[in-house]
């Protein structure tokens, strides 16, 4: 299946993002290339059908932010080793598997400007494919010199599943508060960022305080990322973003803009928003959320988490790598990420 035509502005924005990330990833370019090669080598099978499925989803994860954080944390704290390469691949495989399962949960038909794997192969095959990648990632994690990586990634995936379960459980629960929403996104998204960054520091010999600082950095990064992703689901354009949008409304997911609106809007506007959400009336819902300043509030919360991520890095001595990590935090606020 060929890719759908892409508008010129999409190409320009994607190219700009690649240029920015190329600069931010420059100190780890060789190691990230090793991760990329091993990642592609691991996504294979003796069976040609499975190999074709795995080849189709090789580029699902896009910008390799999780392994990049792991490598940059490691390089900031000391020397990169084979453990960092192996665990960078594990981080990317785990992320890819979660995307395969996310598209099933969301009934998404588009991922990275192509048909999603569930649209092509069906939900049954996609569930098993995601499970296959999860299992292989954990097997690979045991190649690290110590079991810390395997243990921490196992813990992170348990928390990720908890977050996803809570999100499904709270569909159409329009009384959901902001704190519960944050707990959900900390699990389903931010935990893998946090664990990747922490493991990068740990395997470079960082002390517990420094490793914890990187965990907190990744957690705040992930919180900001998910809030921006939720904004994008409401405000984005599929031709620009390259994935199915509007699924949050369709699936009854209360995300931060709606949660904020329901907390501050007068009763008529509150009831109107619930009715629009239940009826999947996106244009009406967007107008209501805009009028209550809820989009601005959510973007401000994402910006605050990015500021916290950068502030937490002050435990490190000033360096070019610390500055790059701060820039990556700012980049999370980009609509193209």
C-alpha positions, 0 to 999 in steps of 0.5 A: 500500500503506497503512502497517501499524498502529503501536503508541502507544509507537512514535508517542510515541517517534518524536514525542520524537525529532522534538522533540529533532532539531528543537531540535538542527537549529534553527540550520540549519533554513532551510538544511536545508529547502532541502536537503529541497526540492532533494532531493525535486526531484532524486528525479524522472524524466520517466517516471511509473514511475520517478517513482513509485519515487523518490517511494516512497523519498523518506523512506527516510533519515528524520532527515537526519543526514548533511546536518545534520552537513554544515550544522552543521559548515559553520555552526560553521566559518563561513558556509553557501553554496549549496555546502553545500546542494548537497552536503547533497543529495548526501549524502542521495541517496547514503545513500538509494541505499545503503539501497535496496541494503542492503535487497536484500543483507539480503532486507529486506521492511520499511523505515520501517514500510512495504514495502521497495522491493525487496519491492514492485518486486523486486531487479532494479528496486531494484538499478538504482534505487539505481544511478540515484540514485548516478549522479544524486548524483555528477552533482549534486555537480559543481554545487559551486564546486570538485570537492572534494565530488565527489572526496571523496564518490566516495572515500567511496562506494568505501570504503562498497562495500569495507565492504559487500563485506568484510561479505558475504565474512565471512558465517558467518566466526565467527573474525572479530575486533573490529578487522576488524569495525570496519574493515567498519563504518568503510567501510559506515557511518561513512565517509559521516558522516565525509566529510559533516562534513569537507566542511561544514567545508572549504566554510566555509573551515576549515583542514585541521586543523579539517576533519580534526577534523570527519572524525574526529568523523563517523567516531566518530559512524558507528562508534557508530551502526552498533554501536547498529544492530547491537544493535537488530537483535538486541534491537529490535522491528520495530513500534517500529523500523520495519524488518526485524530479525534479518537479521544472524543470518539472513545470518550476519553476525558483529556486535560482540555475537557477536564479543565473546561468541566472544572471552570465553565458555568453549568450550561457550558459544562453540559453543552461540552458533555453533550458534544463529547458524547455526540462526537461533535468535535466543532462544537466541543472545540468552540466551547473549550476555546471560549473557556480558555481550556486549550491555553490552560493545557498548553500552559501545564505542558510548558510548566512540566517542561520547565520542571524537567529543565529545572531538575537538571540543575543537579548536573554541572553546566555542560553542552549535554545538559543544555541539549537535554534542556533543548529536547525538553523544549522540543516536546512542546513542538506540534510535530513531535 
